[in-house]
Amino acid sequence: MLKSLLKKIMKPIAIQFKPQLEMVAQAECALSRKWVANSHKRLKWIQWALPPQPEHFDHQIDLFHQFMDHRSSYWTERGVFGSLALKGGKVLELACGDGFNARNFYSLRSMAVVACDFDPSALKIAKAKNSAPNVTYLLADIRTDMPQGTFENIVWDAAIEHFTPAEIETLLGEMKMRLTPDGILSGYTLVDNQTGEKQLTHHEYEFRDKEDLRRFFLPHFKNVTVFETVFPDRHNLYFWASDGPVPFAKDWQFALS
Ligand SMILES: C[S@@+](CC[C@H](N)C(=O)[O-])C[C@H]1O[C@@H](n2cnc3c(N)ncnc32)[C@H](O)[C@@H]1O
């Protein structure tokens, strides 16, 4: 009551001083932008320059530091392309890392998200920075303990490369059993750098190109789309796989039929 009364009185005064108020707010934003960018740059240095390196990335470092400093938007792509596959029901996110995508891309447009990872330190960050009422974080090694249930969507972002080809084959079979008949598996990985050297020590298998990735899904799914985006410092691969329509197919539920 008092708050809305104050607002009513203050607003006409504030209108008179809009240019000055905006100048002060712009200065405050500039200062806080520098501060938040620098603190996240320091966090990245501590996490990545001092061993041991983590197996996941804290995407608030992308949000507050790298996006602005490097102009690279690819860190948002997996969330955006993954969201195109969402069907609004239950989502299983495998190897969710810091949970940034579970909270900021997948949770609002889904009934529930079960997000799992085998690294307790990743889940600690996920729960602290990326909790949401319909997101459940579970500690699970997906090779032995993939969460049970039936899901309209399974998301496997930036993680398929952490498994051997034999493990990928077994895991895809397990995922297929958990998907609804027209459920969609979506995900992201990166192309190898053609030097024979892995881009991260945690990687088991890096993909040569789109075909090399697609061949893993073909035995399991009728419809498979693999596509790429190329940035100066990274060559990205995305996938959608389903027995039903995948995004941008003629019979995709969100397309004009
Ligand atoms: C590069 S991170 C990707 C995290 C997140 N999906 C993203 O897009 O930012 C790879 C994640 O896979 C997880 N991971 C690797 N092997 C796993 C396994 N066997 N079971 C569950 N999680 C695993 C790691 O702990 C790490 O968080």
The ligand as an SDF file (V2000), in Angstrom:
LIG
                    3D

 27 29  0  0  0  0  0  0  0  0999 V2000
   31.3110  -30.7700  -20.7820 C   0  0  0  0  0  0  0  0  0  0  0  0
   30.2450  -31.1800  -19.4850 S   0  0  0  0  0  0  0  0  0  0  0  0
   28.6560  -30.7730  -20.1790 C   0  0  0  0  0  0  0  0  0  0  0  0
   27.7200  -30.3010  -19.1390 C   0  0  0  0  0  0  0  0  0  0  0  0
   26.3790  -29.7590  -19.6670 C   0  0  0  0  0  0  0  0  0  0  0  0
   25.5970  -30.7920  -20.3150 N   0  0  0  0  0  0  0  0  0  0  0  0
   26.5980  -28.6190  -20.6070 C   0  0  0  0  0  0  0  0  0  0  0  0
   26.1350  -28.6670  -21.7660 O   0  0  0  0  0  0  0  0  0  0  0  0
   27.2430  -27.6420  -20.2220 O   0  0  0  0  0  0  0  0  0  0  0  0
   30.2500  -32.9520  -19.4830 C   0  0  0  0  0  0  0  0  0  0  0  0
   29.5440  -33.5160  -18.2680 C   0  0  0  0  0  0  0  0  0  0  0  0
   29.4250  -34.9300  -18.3970 O   0  0  0  0  0  0  0  0  0  0  0  0
   29.4700  -35.4690  -17.0970 C   0  0  0  0  0  0  0  0  0  0  0  0
   29.7300  -36.9230  -17.2120 N   0  0  0  0  0  0  0  0  0  0  0  0
   30.7890  -37.5240  -17.7860 C   0  0  0  0  0  0  0  0  0  0  0  0
   30.6750  -38.8600  -17.6900 N   0  0  0  0  0  0  0  0  0  0  0  0
   29.5020  -39.0970  -17.0440 C   0  0  0  0  0  0  0  0  0  0  0  0
   28.8160  -40.2870  -16.6380 C   0  0  0  0  0  0  0  0  0  0  0  0
   29.3470  -41.5000  -16.8820 N   0  0  0  0  0  0  0  0  0  0  0  0
   27.6250  -40.1740  -16.0160 N   0  0  0  0  0  0  0  0  0  0  0  0
   27.0940  -38.9440  -15.7600 C   0  0  0  0  0  0  0  0  0  0  0  0
   27.7020  -37.7900  -16.1020 N   0  0  0  0  0  0  0  0  0  0  0  0
   28.8860  -37.8720  -16.7400 C   0  0  0  0  0  0  0  0  0  0  0  0
   30.5990  -34.6710  -16.4390 C   0  0  0  0  0  0  0  0  0  0  0  0
   30.5830  -34.7590  -15.0360 O   0  0  0  0  0  0  0  0  0  0  0  0
   30.2980  -33.2700  -16.9630 C   0  0  0  0  0  0  0  0  0  0  0  0
   29.4900  -32.5550  -16.0710 O   0  0  0  0  0  0  0  0  0  0  0  0
  1  2  1  0
  2  3  1  0
  2 10  1  0
  3  4  1  0
  4  5  1  0
  5  6  1  0
  5  7  1  0
  7  8  2  0
  7  9  1  0
 10 11  1  0
 11 12  1  0
 11 26  1  0
 12 13  1  0
 13 14  1  0
 13 24  1  0
 14 15  1  0
 14 23  1  0
 15 16  2  0
 16 17  1  0
 17 18  1  0
 17 23  2  0
 18 19  1  0
 18 20  2  0
 20 21  1  0
 21 22  2  0
 22 23  1  0
 24 25  1  0
 24 26  1  0
 26 27  1  0
M  CHG  2   2   1   9  -1
M  END
$$$$
